[in-house]
Structure formats: structure tokens, C-alpha cells
Amino acid sequence: MLDIEHLDLHQQRLMRVVGMMRTHGAKRVLDLGCGTGGLLQHLLRDRQFETLVGVEQNGELLAQAKLRLSPYVEPGSGRLALICGSYAENHPGLKDFDAAAMLETIEHVPPEGLSKVERAVFSGLRPRLLVITTPNQEYNPLYGMAPGEFRDPDHKFEWGRSRFRDWCVGVARRNGYSVRFSGVGEAHPDLGHPSQLAEFHHTDPG
């Protein structure tokens, strides 16, 4: 079976997002759907990032993240917190962070649950910068995939570029954000990038 989410693309995503957050001047960062802690590991290596919080509802993945990240955290520093929970639920203590990331995670949410995610993240948490990546369904044929086949069996949907843009533009408009789009990985002239990226900026950070 082809490992579509291969290391090169995964690392490109991580480094792209770290660079965006560094440029943004972020010091307090949320990783929503942090998985085993790949992004957090990169952020911990940079002293610019003073407070890091990972939210993950899969306890097994969170345990792996804790083990993975422990060498990078000074005991008692309070620099890193890992929370077992869903980013679709309310987390009042995590409101107004400088930046947040949702990397290859929204496609694991049933479509009927996306409005709940919007309320919790965009209306509730309201990070100044939010970066979302998700697979580009149009690119899948280049991986030899059949029509309708998903890159991961746990994916509930995979969007093409137009559908992703429509959702992001609507979310941004309803919640006081601007959004711009790009991609990660080698681009095809007609099919785009393998991974789509949306960069949301709060239009009134207060």
C-alpha cells in the first residue's frame, strides 16, 4: 500500500507552518488535533514560542505525544500543556492565543460536525492567526487512487480546491477573519498541490 502521507510532504507542512508562525511573531500557540506531537516538537525547539498547548481527543496519540515531547520540555517550566479533548468543544482557557494550527485534521470530522468546529474554534477560541491544511482531493489520481477513494480510512471527506475555498471564505466572513490560500508539496499545473492551506487572520485582534 502506498504511503501517501509520506515523510517529505509531512515535514514540508510542519516547516511551512512553523515559518508562518515565526514570521507572525507568535509566542502562544495552539495545536488543535496535535496527534503524536510532530508540530509541537518543532515549535519547542524555537525559544520564540513561549506557551504551547496541544489538544487531541485520541488518548493513545496524546500519550505518544507526551513521551515524544518530554525531552524538549524543562521540568516545571509550564511551557507545554497537552489536553485530552476535542477542539469542537469549548475551551475558555485557550481563548485569544497568538496562533493556532489544524494540520490534516478537519477531514476526520463528520461534515455535519463542521458547524460545531466553526463555533468552538473561530467564535470561541479566536486565535489571531489560524492555519488549516487538508488533502486536496483533486490531486488523488496522481497517487493512483480510484475515484472516491480517501487517503486515510478514517477520513470522513476530502475536498477539492473550490469546495475548500467556499467553506473557508464563509467561515472567515461569519467570524471576522480574512483568509488567503496556498498549498504544500509539488504542485501540478491543473490539479494543484497535494495539501491545501488556508491562512486566517483575525481582522480585529483587539
C-alpha positions in Angstrom: 0.0 0.0 0.0 1.4 3.4 -1.0 2.2 5.6 2.0 0.6 8.8 0.6 1.3 11.0 3.7 5.0 10.4 3.2 7.6 11.9 5.3 8.7 14.6 2.8 5.2 16.1 2.4 4.6 15.9 6.2 7.8 17.6 7.0 7.2 20.3 4.4 3.8 21.1 6.1 5.4 21.3 9.5 8.2 23.6 8.5 5.9 25.8 6.4 3.6 26.3 9.4 6.4 26.9 11.9 7.8 29.5 9.5 4.5 31.3 9.2 4.1 31.4 13.0 7.6 32.6 13.4 7.0 35.4 10.9 3.7 36.3 12.6 5.6 36.8 15.8 3.5 34.3 17.7 4.5 33.4 21.2 1.4 31.5 22.4 0.4 28.7 20.0 -2.4 26.0 20.0 -2.1 22.8 18.0 -5.6 21.6 17.6 -5.6 17.9 16.8 -2.0 17.6 17.7 -1.7 13.8 17.2 1.6 12.5 18.3 3.1 16.0 18.6 5.1 16.5 15.4 4.4 20.2 15.1 4.8 20.8 18.8 8.2 19.2 18.7 9.4 21.7 16.0 7.9 24.6 18.0 9.6 23.6 21.2 13.0 23.8 19.5 12.4 27.6 19.0 12.5 29.8 22.0 10.3 32.3 20.4 7.3 30.1 21.3 6.8 30.6 25.0 3.5 28.7 25.6 2.4 25.7 23.6 -0.8 23.7 24.0 -1.8 20.6 22.2 -5.4 19.4 22.1 -6.1 15.8 21.0 -9.1 13.6 21.7 -7.3 10.3 21.0 -5.7 9.3 24.3 -3.3 6.9 22.7 -2.0 9.5 20.4 -1.7 12.0 23.2 0.3 9.5 25.3 2.7 9.1 22.4 3.0 12.9 22.1 3.8 13.2 25.8 6.6 10.6 25.5 7.9 12.2 22.3 8.0 15.7 23.7 9.3 15.1 27.2 13.0 15.5 26.2 12.2 19.0 24.9 10.5 20.4 28.0 12.2 21.6 31.1 10.5 20.2 34.2 8.3 22.7 35.8 8.7 25.3 33.0 5.0 25.3 32.2 5.9 25.9 28.6 3.9 22.9 27.2 0.4 21.6 28.1 -1.3 18.6 26.5 -5.1 18.4 26.8 -7.2 15.3 26.1 -10.3 16.6 24.4 -12.0 17.7 21.2 -11.4 21.1 19.6 -15.1 21.0 18.7 -15.8 21.6 22.4 -15.5 24.8 24.4 -12.1 25.6 26.0 -12.4 29.1 27.5 -8.9 29.0 28.9 -7.4 28.7 25.4 -9.1 31.9 24.0 -7.2 34.6 22.1 -3.9 32.8 21.5 -1.5 34.3 19.0 -1.7 31.4 16.6 -3.3 28.0 16.1 -2.9 25.2 13.7 -5.2 22.5 12.4 -3.0 20.3 10.3 -4.6 17.5 8.3 -7.4 17.1 10.9 -10.7 18.7 9.7 -11.1 15.8 7.2 -11.5 13.5 10.2 -14.6 15.4 11.3 -18.0 14.3 10.0 -19.3 17.0 7.7 -22.3 17.6 10.0 -19.9 18.4 12.8 -18.1 21.2 11.0 -20.5 23.9 12.2 -19.7 22.9 15.8 -16.0 23.2 15.0 -16.5 26.6 13.5 -18.3 27.8 16.7 -15.7 26.4 19.0 -12.6 27.5 17.1 -13.4 30.6 15.2 -16.1 32.1 17.5 -14.8 30.6 20.8 -11.0 30.3 20.7 -10.5 33.2 18.2 -6.7 32.9 17.6 -5.2 35.9 15.8 -3.7 33.5 13.2 -5.1 30.1 12.3 -3.5 27.8 9.7 -5.6 24.9 8.3 -4.2 22.2 6.0 -6.2 19.4 4.4 -5.8 17.0 1.5 -6.6 18.2 -2.0 -9.0 15.6 -3.4 -8.2 16.7 -7.0 -4.6 15.5 -6.5 -5.5 12.0 -5.6 -5.4 10.5 -9.1 -1.6 11.3 -9.1 -1.3 8.8 -6.3 -3.0 6.1 -8.4 -6.2 6.3 -6.3 -9.6 5.3 -7.6 -12.5 7.9 -7.8 -14.0 8.4 -4.3 -11.0 6.7 -2.5 -9.7 8.6 0.5 -6.1 8.9 1.6 -6.8 7.5 5.0 -9.6 5.2 6.0 -10.6 7.5 8.9 -11.2 10.5 6.6 -14.9 11.5 6.6 -14.4 13.6 3.4 -11.8 15.1 1.2 -12.4 18.4 -0.6 -11.3 19.8 -3.9 -9.9 23.3 -4.0 -13.2 25.0 -4.8 -15.1 23.3 -2.0 -12.4 24.1 0.5 -12.3 27.7 -0.6 -16.0 28.1 -0.3 -16.1 26.7 3.2 -13.1 28.8 4.4 -14.5 32.1 2.9 -17.8 31.5 4.6 -16.2 30.8 7.9 -14.0 33.8 7.6 -16.8 36.1 6.7 -19.1 34.9 9.5 -16.4 35.2 12.2 -14.4 38.4 11.4 -11.3 36.9 9.7 -9.6 37.4 6.4 -8.3 34.3 4.6 -5.8 33.5 1.9 -4.9 30.2 0.2 -1.8 28.4 -0.9 -0.6 24.8 -0.8 2.1 22.4 0.3 4.1 20.0 -1.8 4.8 19.7 -5.5 2.1 21.5 -7.5 0.5 20.1 -10.6 -0.4 22.7 -13.2 -4.0 21.6 -13.4 -4.6 19.7 -10.1 -2.9 22.0 -7.6 -0.9 21.0 -4.6 -1.3 17.7 -2.7 -2.1 19.6 0.5 -4.3 22.7 0.6 -3.5 25.5 3.1 -5.7 28.3 4.4 -4.2 31.1 6.4 -6.8 33.0 8.5 -6.0 36.4 10.1 -8.3 38.0 12.7 -9.4 41.3 11.2 -10.0 42.8 14.7 -7.5 41.3 17.1 -8.3 43.9 19.7 
